[in-house]
Each structure stands twice: as structure tokens, then as C-alpha cells.
């Protein structure tokens, strides 16, 4: 048996699978996020441990015999989080999360430093790890002086599981400390941000072994043999493993809390200026690129709170098929934006509202705005010779046929909707556990069965292209008004 542990922003998922990849059981445990100040987003690392214990207890209750046969654990986690430990391994402060924007000034300074983009392959975004440590150095010097190790969220869970300070290349690529092409810590990147190599964990590939589960936990969980813990990876890389996306030309688009358009790459071809992320994949000699928007279904959640109607109710106001673009334009920058603007200050906009517009028109505008933002990501990826003719479509937003057909038409790409079942980061983590114990990557990381495919509406392409052009023209005007 193999266990995938996915440390998400709002909860942990534990997935137990057999050696054939069939899912035996799933358990979830929720936790919260703290926002003590505007732009701050923090989490108590102990919450991840408590959630893991809760999820394992549920699996042990429901599947005791299967859990006893556990032989491998894989890890996935939300990226960029700064978990700071002292020399005794004690947590020094709450983890600063990926969507925390307090270090915008530090990020801009690092991003403007010669050689940083070339080595890291990316713009230094405020959400990345290095600027967070620069912020701690400037604003919490007494804590910074005690930092002996910096761990990403899933790697703190690994530390609890194994007692080892280890990270993988895919997650570490989002720190701005990794030479992404060389797949190793960069002395130059560490030095310019005031850090040292001894403060970094050891590195392994995501599909390799990183250590063994502690004996005390094996006894507590009722496991009858040694358990290997795989390197694992950042959530999107591991989700790609769960979706079978690791070859050139394969990719997925995610309509989740945030929005992601990811493409696997067989070579390292960064393009930092486009705000495309170029990261190591969770499997060797492979990279991936992605455009990221900070709010996708979060935009519909915002509209839901504002109108007092559930997201499902709002989505149900629209037909199953699109009939043409809205006259209302929505910029979905509720929390700023990454690709392609790298703009932490910009905020959302509704333009072209009519007195007769109501919930249905606003819902359509929100869905289209998210689709246009993902079109921005696709256009940025094209600059790195990425050619995507079809994509796997995942995430909660894909439950709306209208939203999926809108997205397919705006992107000009056929979207495959997976059949019901597990194919996300928790399954990808379990698959990495299998490879860490000797399984072949290509045999394990297969694509999920497809329920159906949504093709672009060629009869509406021209209309949506014109609407996308209006969307593109709105950003610079809003930016000028907000500066």
C-alpha cells in the first residue's frame, strides 16, 4: 500500500492506494488560515501535523489491514511557504504562505538584482520564499537571527515523519534560491538574499527516497514493516503526476481557488519577463511551465458572498452552452495578479454594467474574466515554444458546463473532462511513493479516464477574440488609475 499526503491551503488530504494505483481510501482534515494584517496570510505548522494524525486515524479506522501494509509515503504541498526552525528544530513563527504579499518591496529588490532571474528562471514574486526571509530579516531581526533551517510546508511534515531536513527540486524551484536549470541550491541566489546553504534542506528528486518513516509512528499507526518517504513535490507538479502530465506537450488547466495553466517540458526554457513560472518537475530531467492567476473560483466565491447566493446557484443561472460573450468586462484581480502582469497592487474591475444587469450577467462576466486571464497565461506560454492542442480540465469550476465551454472557446483548445475519481495531488503523491520504492515512472503516472471532451465553439471564436481584446485594453487603464 502507498499513501499520498497533500498539504493544502485549507486542509490535508490522505489517500491510500494499492500497488496497482487503485484508490483504497481517502480522508480529509481541515485547518484555517490567519490574516492578522492586510496582505498577510499565515498558518501554524502544528496544524499540518494535527491534520495528518486525524486523517491517518480515519484511514486506520476504516482500512486497518491495508494501512498495516504501507510501504511508501509521498508528499505534496502548497508552495513557497516559509517555515522557520531554530537549531533544535523548533518553529520560530507562523508559516508565511504563498498568498502573503507583505514582502512586495523585498521581492522587487531581489528581482532587480543582477543574475537573479537568470539563475532562478523566474521573476521574484512577493509570494516566493526568499523575499519572505528578507522581510523577516528587516522586520523581525530577533527571529531571523535564530533561523537554522527554512522548510517548505510539506517538508516540515516530512521532518515530523522522518526526522530529516529534506526537500525536492520541484517545490524548491519556487523559493528563488534554486538554480532551476542545474536543479541545485545556488550559492549566488542564497548570498544576495542574506541566506546560507546550511540553512537549506538536502535535495532529492520527487520520485526518489528521502528517508524512512520513524519507528514510533510505524508502531502508532500499526504498520508492520519499513516505510519509504518519497521526495514528493509542490502541489502543481504532483497534481501533474496524478494527471499523467510529464511529457512535452501534455498539460492541464485548473479552475480551482486560483487558476493554473501547466505544460510539461522536456528541457529548461525559462521566460521570466512573461511572468510564466518555470519550475523543476517532480520527476528527473523534466521541467514544467505554468501561468498562474491568483483568483479563479475565488472570484465566483466573492460574487456568491456579495449576492448572498451559493456558487452553485449562480452557475445554475447560466445555460449549459455559451451563446456569445457578455457586454460586461471583469478583471479578476481580487488579490493582485501574477501571469502576465506581476502586479500585487492591481485590483478587480467590473466595466460596462447596465441598469438591467443582474446575478446571471455578473456570473457570466466573472466566468469570462477568469477565462480571459487564463488566455493571458496561454499567450505567455506560447512565447516559450509551448504548443498545446488539448488540455485536461480539473478543479471545482469544471462542474459548470458553461464555464468549461467558455474556457475552451477563449483558449481555442479542446478540454478533456476526467471521469469521476481521484487524479489530483494526493494521488500524484501516492504515485511518487511507488516510484521511490522502485516502480517505473511511465507505468505509474498514467492519465485518468476521460468522461467527455468540450471543444471550442468555432462559430463564436471571433466574438470572444474581440471581447478578449477589450479585456486586454482595460488593464493598463485601470493600472494608471490605481497608481
N, C-alpha and C positions, 0 to 999 in steps of 0.2 A: 504494500500500500504506500501511497505517496500523498503528502499533504502540501497544499498551496496556501500560504498566508498572505493576504493582501491588506496592507495597512492603508486604508483610505482616509480621506479628509474628515469624514463624518462617522466612520466605523471600520471595523476589521471583519473581513470575511475569511473563513477557514473552509477549504474544500478538500475532501478526501477522495482520491481516485485510485483505481486498481492499476496493475501494470499494463493493461490494455487501453488505459485512458478513459475508461468509463467512470462517471461520477457516482460515488457511493453515498456521499452525504455532504451537506453544506450547513454551516452555522454562522450566524452574524451576531456581532455585538457592537452597539453604538456608543459614541462618546461625543463630547461637544468641542466647540472652538471658542476661544476667548478673544474678545476685541476690546482691550482695555482703553485704547485711544483710537482716534480716527486713523485709518490706514494700517492699524496693527492687526495681526492675526497670529494667535499663539495656541499652543497645545501642551498639556502636561504629558511628558513621555510615559509616566506611570500608567496613564490611561490606555496606552497601547498594550502594555503588559497585562493589565486587568482584563481588557477585552480579549486578549489571546487566551487567558486562563478560562474565561467564560465560554468562549467558542469551543475550546478543547473539551471542557466539561460536558458540553452539549453533545459533541461527537462521541465522546466516551460513553455517555448515557445511551445514545441511540445505536452506536455501532462499536461496541466494546471489543468484539473479536477482530474486526477489521483494523481498528486503531492499534491493537496489540501487534499487528503485523507490519507496522510502519517501518519503512526503510529509508525514506528520504523526505526532506522538507525543502520547499522552495519559497523564496520571499519576493514580494513586490511591495512598493510603497510610493506614496506621493513624494515628488522630487523636491530638491532644493532646501528642505528644512534644515535649520542649524540647531543640532542638539549638542550642547556644550558640556563636557565632562572634565572633572578635575583629575589629579593624579591617582586618586583612589577609585575612579570610575563613578563618582557621584555627579548627578545632574546639577548644574550650576544655576540654571534659569529655565523658564518655559521655552520650548522649541519655537523658533520663529519660522512661520510656514511659508509656503510657496506664493501665497496670495497676499503677503505682507508687503507694503510699499514704503515703509519708513526709510529705507536706505536708498531712495532715489538719487540723492546728491552723491553718495558714495559710489553708486553704480555708474553714474555719469563720469565721475573722476577716473575710475578704473577703466571704463570703456574708452576714454580718451588717452589712455597710457599706451605708448608705442609698444607694439608686439602683442598686446593682449588679445585682440581679435584674431590675429594670425595664428596664435598658438591654441587658443580655446575654440576657434572655429565659429564663434558666436558673439553677438552683442552681449555685453554685460547688462542683463536686465535687473531691475530692483528686486525681483523675486529670487534671484540666484543666491547661492550661499556666500560667496566671497564678499559682496558688499554688506551682507548682514554682519559678518565679523568685523568689517571696517566700522560699521555703525556701533557695535558693542565696544570696540576699542575707543571710539570717540566719546560715547555717552555713558558707558558702564565700565570704566577702566579697571575697577577693582575686580570685576568678573573676568574681564579679558586676561588679566594677569594670571588667573588661575587655570586657564584653558590648557588642558593636556591633550585632549582629543576632541575632534569635531566629527560627529557621526550624522549621517542622514537617517530619517525616521526608521526605515526598515532595518538599517544596520544597528540601531540601538536595540531593536527587538532581537536581532542576531546575537548581539552582545549578551543579552539575557539568556538566550537559548544555548549559547556555546561558550561564553566567556572570552571570545576572541574579538579583537578590533579588526574587522574586515569589511571591505566594500567591493562593489563590482564596477566595471567600466561604464555601463550604461547610465546608472544613477549618478556616478561621479562626474560624468560629462556635463552635468548641469550645475556644477559648482563654480566654474570659471577658474579652477585650479588644475584641471586636467588638460594635457596635450592630447586632444581628441584624435588626431591623426596617429600619434605614437601609442595611444592607449596607456598612458602612464602619467603620474603626477609631474608637473612642470616646476622645476626649481625657480624659473623666472616668474611664473604666474604667482607662485606662493610668496616670493620675495616682495613683489610690487604691492601685494595686499597685506604685508606685515605678518605672514604666517610661515611656519616651518614644516618640513617634511615629516618630522617625528610627531607632529600633531595630526597627521593624516593616518587613516587605517591602511592596512595592507590591501592590495588589489588582486582580485581574481576575475576570470571571465564568469558571466552569469550562469553558464551551463556547467561550470566546474565546481568541485567541492571546496567549501570554505571552512569546514570544521565539522565536529560531531556534536550531537545533542548531549547536554550534560546528563550524567548518570542519575542525578537527583530528579530531573524532570522525566527521564525514562521510567523510573520507579513510580513517580507520582501519577503518570499517565497510563501505567500498566502496559508498557511496551517491552517485548521480550528479547530485543536484540539491538545492536548498534544502529544509529540513525545518522545519515549524512545530511548536512545542511548545505544546499547549493548557494552559489553566489547570488542568484536572483537578479533583480534589476529594477529600474524605475518603472512606474506604472504603465506608461505607454509602450515601452519596449516589451514588457512582459505581456501586456494585452495583445501585442502583435504576435507573440509566441502562441498565445491562446487562440488567435485567429488564423494562425498559419502564415503570417506575413513576414517572411525573412529573405525572399529573393527579389532581385531587381525587378521593378515594375509592379510588385504587389503592394497593396496599401489598404487603408481603411479611413473612413470619416466617422467621427464620433460626435453625436448630438447628446452630450452629457451636460453636467453643470457648466463646464467650459466646453469649447469646441476644438477638435483636433482634426487635422488632415495629415496623415502619416504615410510616407513612402519608404520602403526598404531600399537600401543602396548597397551595391557590391564594392563600391570604392568611396573614398573620402573626398567629397566635393563640396566644401562649405561655401556659403554666400552670406556672410554676416550682415552686409548692408541691407539685405532684403528683410531682415528680422526673421528669417527662417532658422529654426533650430537645427543644428547638425550634431547628432549625438552618436556615440557608440551603441550598437545593438547589444542585446543580451546574449548573443551567440558570437563566436570568434570571427574575425576577419570580415565583419559586416557592420554597416552603419545604418542609420535611418535619418531622414529629414522630416520635419513637420512644421506646419504653420499652426499657430495656436491663437485662439480668441478666448478672452477671459470670461465671457458670459455667453452661453448658448441657451440651454433650457433654463438657466438662471434668469434670462430675460422674460420667459413666459411665467416663471415663478414670481418675478417682480410684478408683472401685469396682473397675475392672479391675486396677489396681496392687495394691489391698488384697487381692483374692481370688486373684490370680495367674492370671486368665483374661482372654483378649482381649475387647475391647468387642464384637466380632462374635459371639464365643461366648456372652457374656452375653445379647446381644439375641436370639440364636437359641434361648434357653431359653423365650422367650415365644411365644405363638401369633400368627398374622397379624392376628387380630381380638380386640378387647377384650371382656371378659366382665363387667366391673364394677371398681370401684376397690379398691385394696389396703386392708388394715386397718393397714398401716404408713404413717406420715406422714413425709415427708422435706422438710426445709427446705434448699434447695440453695445455702446462703450460704457456700460453702467459702472465698471470698475477700472476704466482705462483700457488700453489695448496693447497687445504685443505685435503680432504679424498683421500688416507690414509696417505699422506706424511707430512702434516702440514709444508709446506716448502714455505715461502714467497719469497725466493731468486731464486728458480729454474725457468728456462725459457724454452720455447718451442724448439723443435728439429725436424728436418726432416732428417732421416737417410736412406741410401740406394738409393739415387737418381741416375737415369740413364740419359745419354745424350738425350735419346729419350722420356723421361717423359715430359708431358705437363699438361695443365689445368685439363684434365679428371683424370689423375693419381694422381695429387696433391689433387684434390677434394675427390677422393676415400680414400686417405691416411688420410686426415683431418677427414672425417666421421668415419673411423675406429678408429682413435686415440681417438676421443670422446667416441665411444662405448667401447673401452678398458678401458678408465678412469672410465666409469660408471660400468664396470665389477669389477674394483677395489672396488667401493662402495658396490656392491653386496656381494663380498667376505668378506668385513669388516662387513657388516650387519649379515652375517651368523654366525659370532662369538658371536652374542647375541641371538642365537636360533631363528633367523628370517627365516622363510621358505616361500618364495614367488614362486608360481607356475604360476601366471599370473599377469600382471600389466596393469593399464590404462596408455596409452602413450599420453602425451599432449605437447603443445609447438609448436612453429613455425617450428622446424626441422621435425616434423611428416608429413609435406606436401611432403616430399621426400620418396616415397615408398622404394627406395634403402636404405636410411639411417635407416628406421624403420626395414627392414628385416635384415640388418647388425646388428642392436642393438639386435633384438630378438635372432639371432643366436649366437652372442657373449655372451649374458646373459643366453641363454638356457631357456628362459621364453617366453610364449605367450604374445603378446601385443595387447590389445584391443584399437581400434581407435574409439573415440566417434563420434557420429553423429554431424553434424554441429549445432552450437548453443553455448550458454553461459554455462560454467561449471567451471569457474575459481574462482579467489579470490573475484571478485566483487559479483558474485552470492553467494559464501560462506558467504560473509559479510551480504548480504540481508537475508540469511537463519539464521544467528546468530541474526539478528534483530527480526526475527519471534520467535525464542526461548526465547528471552528476554521479549517478550510480552505474553508468555505462551504456544507456540507451542511445541509439542513433538519432541525431537531431532531425533529419529529414523524415524519418519514420514516425517520430513522435509528434512533430509540430505540423499537423495537417489542418486544412481549412475546414470549417464547420459545414454541415449540410445546408444548402440554400433553400429557403421556403419559396421565395419568388424574387423576381428582378423587376425593378422600376426603371424604365428607360426615359431619357429626356423627351420632352414634348417638342419635336422639331417645328411644329406649326406655331409655337409660341416663343421660339428662341429669339427672334428679332425683337419682340416686345420686351422680353426680360433683359436682353442686352442693353436696350435703351434705358430701362429702369436702373440697371446696374451703373450705367454712365452717370445718371443723375445722383445716385448714391455716392459714387466716387467724387463727384464735384462738391458734395456737401461738406465733406471732412475738412478741406483746407479753409473753407469759410467759417466753420464752427471753431476751428483751432484759432483763427485770427480773432474771433470774438472773445475767446476764453483766455487769451494771453494778456 
